[in-house]
Amino acid sequence: MIEGWYHALGLIVVLGYVAWAVIATARGATLELFLAVIHRDMGAISFLKQRLAPVAGVTTLTQVSCIVSALGAYRYTTTRKIGKLWCFVLLTGMFRALFYAERLALMEVVIPAVLVLIMTSHFMRNHRLLMNLIPVIGLAFLVIVFSVSEYFRSWIFYSQSGDTSFVPWVLDRLLAYYTTSFNNNALFYSQVTGSPHPIYFTIPFVFDFPGFSSIFGAPSFGGLLPEDWWFSTLSWYATPEFNNSGSYLTPIADLGLIGGLTFWLILGISLGYVYRRAREGSDVALIAYSTLFLGLLELPRFTYWTLGRFFPAAVALIFFMGHSMTHDHSPVHKTSHQRHELRGFSR
């Protein structure tokens, strides 16, 4: 079953990227533009992003890459084969991080793969010191990815307008991404609590769904689109350059105290169920949890699971897990020895 899902979803991703490349070429994306980004020409990445702008229904297909990466990693642990589709999603994630300034796209394919490899690794479980250092290694990886992407992005401008060296500047900027998210979340709560408003920031995937605005009208905050309203609010009270809205208070601001707590309770129970199944030895749950795990890491900045970009993966995961439950012949569970090893991962 896992092999079939790996190839089916991998094919969908490849078709999505091929179609996206054809459209980008028709829009004027050329090799010279990509070289300009590598050479760090001023404004090159913004100009290229215009040519690579998402296309509804096309770039959507690429958003199941996270599952393909988790499946590819699991497939490697069982067959020792490095799949071409797995390599493809990892390379395209790196491509999007560098040329589209989309670090999240790289994290979406790296985090699931790494988590699967760690949780199924005999070597890691037998070396407790290395296992305990994983959070530190992960933080170092985050700093490296952020630094490289900012070097080809914002540093091009700031290196010419200030006297700060790159290392302290990029560390301050990384810290600002998280600290401002908490402040922005409190700002959002104070601005909308008690006044009628659309619950866009809690469930943006619903409002961003193709055709929703045509049928029900676009969500509005005081006559402004959510993005415009948020930019205006940040311009008045914070810094629009750091525009993450946070997560923890958003459902409470949109749904009230009871509704917001219920929202987090449902999310927590759902994630806890998948995690428990993974601990018990379910291969499918392991892949699902590895895909969902990025949302936990991103909670300080935003609620990743309710973004439109995650919706295709969420739908695929529902079918993936549902299919495993209705096909007893599928290799969903590990042997008892392997289940014991998986439980031992967290001991």
C-alpha positions in Angstrom: 0.0 0.0 0.0 2.7 2.4 1.0 4.6 1.8 -2.3 1.4 2.6 -4.3 0.7 5.8 -2.4 4.4 6.9 -2.8 4.2 6.6 -6.6 0.7 8.0 -6.9 1.3 11.1 -4.9 4.8 11.5 -6.3 3.3 11.5 -9.8 0.9 14.2 -8.8 3.7 16.3 -7.5 5.8 15.9 -10.7 2.8 16.8 -12.8 2.2 19.9 -10.7 5.8 21.1 -11.0 5.9 20.4 -14.7 2.7 22.5 -15.3 4.1 25.2 -13.0 7.3 25.3 -14.9 5.5 25.6 -18.3 3.4 28.5 -17.0 6.4 30.3 -15.4 8.2 30.0 -18.7 5.3 31.4 -20.6 5.3 34.3 -18.1 8.9 35.1 -18.9 10.9 33.1 -16.4 14.3 32.6 -18.0 17.7 31.2 -16.9 19.0 34.8 -16.7 16.5 35.5 -13.9 17.7 32.5 -11.9 21.3 33.5 -12.3 20.5 37.0 -11.2 19.2 35.5 -7.9 22.4 33.5 -7.5 24.5 36.6 -8.2 22.4 38.5 -5.6 21.3 41.2 -7.9 19.1 43.8 -6.2 15.4 43.0 -6.7 16.1 39.8 -8.7 14.2 37.5 -6.4 11.1 39.7 -6.3 11.1 39.9 -10.1 11.4 36.1 -10.4 8.7 35.5 -7.8 6.3 37.4 -10.1 7.0 34.9 -12.8 6.6 32.0 -10.4 3.4 33.3 -8.8 1.2 30.3 -7.7 -1.5 29.1 -10.0 -4.7 27.8 -8.4 -5.2 24.1 -9.1 -1.6 23.7 -10.4 0.7 24.6 -7.5 -1.9 22.9 -5.3 -0.7 19.6 -6.7 2.8 20.2 -5.4 1.6 20.6 -1.8 1.5 16.9 -1.2 5.3 16.8 -1.4 5.5 16.6 2.4 3.7 13.2 2.3 5.9 12.0 -0.6 9.0 12.9 1.4 7.8 11.0 4.5 6.9 8.0 2.3 10.2 8.2 0.5 12.1 8.2 3.8 10.1 5.2 5.1 10.6 3.4 1.9 14.3 3.9 2.3 14.3 2.4 5.8 12.6 -0.8 4.5 14.2 -1.3 1.1 17.5 0.8 1.3 16.5 2.4 -2.0 16.7 6.1 -2.5 13.7 6.8 -4.6 13.8 9.3 -7.5 10.5 10.8 -6.4 11.9 11.4 -2.9 15.0 13.1 -4.4 12.7 15.2 -6.6 10.6 16.6 -3.8 13.8 17.3 -1.7 15.4 19.2 -4.6 12.3 21.1 -5.5 12.0 22.1 -1.9 15.5 23.5 -2.0 14.7 25.2 -5.3 11.7 27.0 -3.8 13.6 28.1 -0.7 16.4 29.6 -2.8 14.6 31.1 -5.8 11.1 31.7 -4.4 12.2 32.8 -0.9 9.9 30.0 0.5 11.8 28.4 3.4 8.6 26.7 4.5 8.6 24.6 1.3 12.0 23.2 2.3 10.9 22.5 5.8 7.8 20.7 4.5 9.9 18.0 2.8 12.9 17.9 5.2 11.2 17.7 8.5 8.9 14.7 7.7 11.8 12.7 6.2 14.2 13.4 9.1 11.5 12.4 11.6 10.8 9.1 9.9 14.5 8.3 9.6 15.1 9.1 13.3 12.1 7.2 14.6 13.0 4.1 12.7 16.7 4.2 13.2 18.4 1.5 15.3 21.6 3.6 15.3 19.9 6.7 16.8 18.1 4.7 19.5 21.4 3.0 20.5 23.2 6.4 20.9 21.3 8.3 23.5 23.7 11.3 23.5 23.2 11.9 19.8 19.4 11.4 20.3 19.5 14.1 23.1 21.3 16.4 20.8 18.7 16.3 18.1 16.9 19.5 19.2 20.3 21.4 19.1 21.1 20.0 15.7 17.6 21.0 14.5 18.1 24.5 15.8 21.4 24.7 14.0 19.8 23.5 10.8 17.1 26.2 11.2 19.8 28.9 11.6 21.7 27.7 8.6 18.6 27.5 6.3 17.4 30.9 7.5 20.9 32.5 7.0 21.4 31.1 3.5 18.0 32.3 2.3 18.3 35.7 3.9 21.8 36.1 2.4 20.2 35.9 -1.1 17.2 37.9 -0.1 17.0 40.7 2.5 20.7 41.0 3.2 21.2 42.3 -0.3 19.4 45.5 0.8 20.5 45.7 4.4 24.2 45.1 3.7 24.1 48.4 1.8 22.1 50.4 4.3 23.7 49.5 7.6 27.0 48.9 9.3 26.1 45.6 11.0 27.9 42.4 10.0 25.9 39.5 8.6 26.0 37.1 11.6 24.5 39.3 14.3 22.1 40.8 11.8 20.7 37.4 10.7 20.5 36.1 14.3 18.6 39.2 15.4 16.3 38.8 12.4 15.5 35.2 13.1 14.7 36.0 16.7 12.5 38.8 15.6 10.4 36.4 13.5 9.3 34.6 16.6 9.2 37.4 19.2 7.1 39.6 16.9 4.7 36.7 16.3 3.7 36.6 19.9 3.3 40.4 20.0 1.3 40.3 16.7 -1.0 37.6 18.1 -1.7 39.8 21.1 -2.3 42.7 18.8 -4.7 40.7 16.7 -6.6 39.6 19.8 -7.0 43.2 21.0 -8.1 44.5 17.6 -10.9 42.0 16.8 -12.2 40.7 20.1 -15.7 41.8 20.8 -16.4 43.1 17.3 -18.1 41.2 14.4 -15.5 39.9 11.9 -14.9 36.9 9.6 -13.0 34.0 11.2 -10.5 34.1 8.3 -7.3 33.9 10.4 -8.5 30.8 12.2 -9.5 28.8 9.1 -8.0 30.6 6.1 -8.1 27.4 4.0 -11.9 27.7 3.8 -12.0 31.3 2.7 -9.1 30.8 0.3 -10.7 27.7 -1.3 -11.1 28.3 -5.1 -14.6 29.7 -5.8 -15.4 30.6 -2.2 -15.3 34.3 -2.7 -17.3 34.1 -5.9 -20.1 32.4 -4.1 -20.1 33.8 -0.6 -18.1 37.1 -1.2 -14.6 38.0 0.0 -14.0 38.2 3.7 -13.8 41.8 4.9 -12.3 43.6 7.9 -13.8 47.1 7.9 -14.1 47.1 4.1 -10.6 45.7 3.6 -9.4 42.3 2.5 -7.8 40.4 5.4 -4.2 40.8 4.0 -4.7 44.6 3.5 -6.3 45.0 6.9 -3.5 43.1 8.6 -0.8 45.1 6.8 -2.6 48.4 7.8 -2.8 47.2 11.4 0.8 46.3 11.6 1.8 49.6 10.0 0.0 51.5 12.7 0.9 49.4 15.8 3.9 47.1 14.9 6.2 46.3 12.0 4.6 45.2 8.7 7.9 43.5 7.7 7.3 40.9 10.4 3.7 39.9 9.5 3.2 36.5 11.2 -0.1 36.6 13.0 0.7 34.0 15.7 -1.6 31.2 16.6 -2.5 30.7 20.3 -5.0 33.6 20.7 -6.4 33.6 17.2 -9.2 31.0 17.6 -10.1 32.6 20.9 -10.4 36.0 19.3 -12.4 34.6 16.4 -14.6 32.0 18.2 -14.7 33.2 21.7 -13.1 31.6 24.8 -15.2 28.4 24.7 -14.9 28.1 20.9 -11.2 28.8 20.9 -10.4 26.2 23.6 -12.6 23.7 21.8 -10.6 24.3 18.6 -7.3 23.6 20.4 -8.9 20.6 22.2 -10.0 19.0 18.9 -6.6 19.6 17.3 -4.8 18.2 20.4 -6.9 15.1 20.5 -6.4 14.5 16.8 -2.6 14.9 17.0 -2.5 12.8 20.1 -4.4 10.0 18.5 -2.0 9.9 15.5 1.0 10.1 17.8 -0.3 7.2 19.9 -0.9 5.1 16.8 2.6 5.8 15.7 4.0 4.8 19.1 2.1 1.6 18.9 3.7 0.7 15.6 1.4 1.9 12.8 3.5 2.7 9.8 0.7 4.8 8.4 0.4 6.8 11.6 4.2 7.3 11.7 4.1 8.8 8.2 1.0 11.0 9.1 2.6 12.2 12.3 5.8 13.1 10.6 3.9 15.1 8.1 1.9 16.9 10.8 4.9 17.6 13.1 6.0 20.7 11.2 2.7 22.3 12.4 3.9 21.9 16.0 7.2 23.6 15.2 5.5 26.5 13.5 2.9 27.1 16.2 4.7 30.2 17.6 4.4 31.9 14.2 1.0 30.6 12.8 -1.4 27.7 12.7 0.2 25.7 9.8 -2.5 23.0 9.6 -5.3 25.5 8.7 -3.4 27.2 5.9 -4.5 26.7 2.3 -1.1 25.3 1.4 -1.6 22.4 3.8 -5.2 21.6 2.8 -4.2 19.2 -0.1 -1.9 17.3 2.2 -4.6 17.1 4.9 -7.1 15.6 2.4 -4.5 13.2 1.2 -3.7 12.1 4.7 -7.3 11.5 5.5 -7.7 9.2 2.5 -4.3 7.6 3.2 -5.2 6.7 6.8 -8.8 5.8 5.9 -7.5 3.5 3.2 -5.2 1.7 5.6 -8.1 1.1 8.0 -10.3 -0.5 5.4 -7.6 -2.8 3.9 -6.5 -5.3 6.5 -4.1 -6.9 4.1 -2.0 -3.7 3.9 1.3 -3.7 5.9 0.0 -1.1 8.3 1.5 -2.6 11.5 5.1 -3.5 12.4 6.0 -6.7 14.1 5.8 -6.7 17.9 9.6 -6.4 18.1 9.5 -3.3 15.9 6.6 -1.8 17.8 8.6 -2.2 21.0 11.5 -0.3 19.4 9.3 2.5 18.3 7.9 2.9 21.8 11.4 2.9 23.1 12.2 5.9 21.0 10.8 8.3 23.6 12.0 6.5 26.7 
